[in-house]
C-alpha cells in the first residue's frame, strides 16, 4: 500500500477519537512530530510472518485498527476509542524489539531479553504517566490490550484478554 495513503488514514482515525486523554496519548505517540512516529511509519511488523517489510508495522496496525473500528459499532458494550487506541498501539514494542536494514530484520537485544509485549507496555505506560490526569481505568484498558493481544500464555501474552476491547483487538490481530 502507498505509505502516504496509510499515513492519511492514521490521521483520519486519530481525528475520530472522542476521549481527550486517548487522543492526546495517540498524538504524543503517533503525531507527525513524534520521534516514535518516524520509526512506526517505516518499521517492519514481523521478522517472518506478517508484513515483514518496510512500513509493515504501519500497514498492520492500521488494518487491525480499521477492523476494530468497524466491528466495534456492531457489538454492544465496546468502547470504540479504547479499542482503536489499543489496535494502533498493540505492537508498539516492535520499535525496540526489531532492527532492520535493507537485507534483513532481526531481534534486538531488548527484543530477545524482554520481548515486544513488555517493551510496548513499558513505552505506553511511560507515555501515559507523562499525561497529567490520565484516567487510571482508561490506562488499564489500553495497557491490557497491549499485554493480552497475543491471546494466550502459550503465544507470549502475560495475560489473556479479559475485556471486550482486548478480545476484539486480539481476534482481529489474529485474523
N, C-alpha and C positions, 0 to 999 in steps of 0.2 A: 504494500500500500504506500501511497505517497505520504511522506513524512509531514509535509505542510498541512495536508488534509487531516491527518491524525492529530496534529497539534491543535488545529482549529476545533476539532471535535472535543478535545480535552477542555479547551476554553469554554465551549458551549455547555458541557456537563458541569463545570465549576459554577457557571452562572445560574444553574438550576438549583443549587444547594441553598435551602432556605435558612437553615440553622446558622447563625452568625459565627459561632465558635468553630463549627466544622468548615465553614467557608474560609475563615481566617487560617485554620490549620492547613487546608489544601493550598491556599495562596502562598503560605510560607514554604511549603514543601514543593509544590508544583508550579508556583508562579513563574512567569517568564524571567524574572530577575534572580530567581533562586539558584544557588550553586547546585542543589540537588537536581533541579530541572535539566541542567546541562548534561548530567550523567544519565538521568532517567530516560531522556529522549533518544539516546544513542545506544544504551546498554542492551546486551542480549537478554532474552528471558530464560535461557537454559543453556546447558553445555551440549546436550544432545537432542532432547525430545521436542519440545515445542518452541517455536520462534528462536532458534539458536543462531541468530544472526543480528547484525547491527539494526537498531531500532525495534528489536523483538520485544523488549520489555514494554515499551510504549504500546505497541500493537496488542500484546497480550492483555495488559491491564485495561486498556481501552475496550477491548472486546468483552472482557468479563464485566466491566462497568456498564456497558450498553445492555448486556443480557440481564444483569441485576436490575438496572433501571426499568427495563420493560416489564420484567416479571414481578417486580415489587408492587406494581399497580394492580395485579391480578390476585394477589394473596393478601387477605386482611391481616392487620396487625404487624406489618413490616414497616420499619422506619426507613423509608427510602434514602434519606440523607445519610444515615449511618451506613446503610448497605452500600451505597455508591462510593462513599468515602473509603470504606473498607476495601472495596473492589479495586479502587485506584491505588491504594497503599499496600495491599496484601503482600506483594512481592518486593517491597522497597528494600528489604535486606539484601537483595541480589546486587545492589550497587556496591556493597562492600564484599559480598561473597564471591563474586566473579571478577576476573580480569580478562580482557580480550585485546587482541591485536588483529591485524589483517589475516593472520594464519590460523589462530586457534582461540578457543575460550577455555579457561581453566579456573579452578577454585583458587582463591587467595588463601593465605594462612588463616585469616579470620574466618573465611568460609569453611575451611576444614575444621578449625578448632571450635567455632561457635555455631555455625550453621546460619542459613539465611533467615530462618524464622526468628531466632534470638536476636540477630543483628537488626532486623526490621522492627521488632518490638522495642528494642532499646532506642533506636533512632526516633521513632514516633513518640515514645514515652517522653524523651527529652524535649522534643518539639512541643508537646502538649504542656509540659511543665513550664515552658517559656511563655505560655499564653495565659496572662492573668485571668482568673475567674472561669477557666475552662471547667465545665461541669463534670464531676467525677463519674457519674453514671454514663455519660456520653464517652468519656475517655475509656472506661471499662469496656463499653460496647465495641468501640473501634479496635482497641488492643486485643480483645477476644477474637475478633475476626482474623487479625494477623497471626495470633497464636494457634488458631484452630483450622486454618484454611486447607491444610493437607488432609484433614478429616479424621485421621486415626493416629494412634500412637505408632503403629507399625509403619506408617508413611511419614513419620517425623514430627507430627504435631504433638506438643507437650500436653495439650488438652484437646478434647473433641468438641465440635460445635454444639453449643448449648443454647443458642438463641436462633430465632428465625432468620435474622440477618446473616449470622455466621454460617448457618446451614445453606442459605441461598448462595452466598459467595463461594462456599466450598463446592457446591453442586455445579455451579456454572464454571468455576475454575477447572473442576474435574472433567466437565464436558468438553 
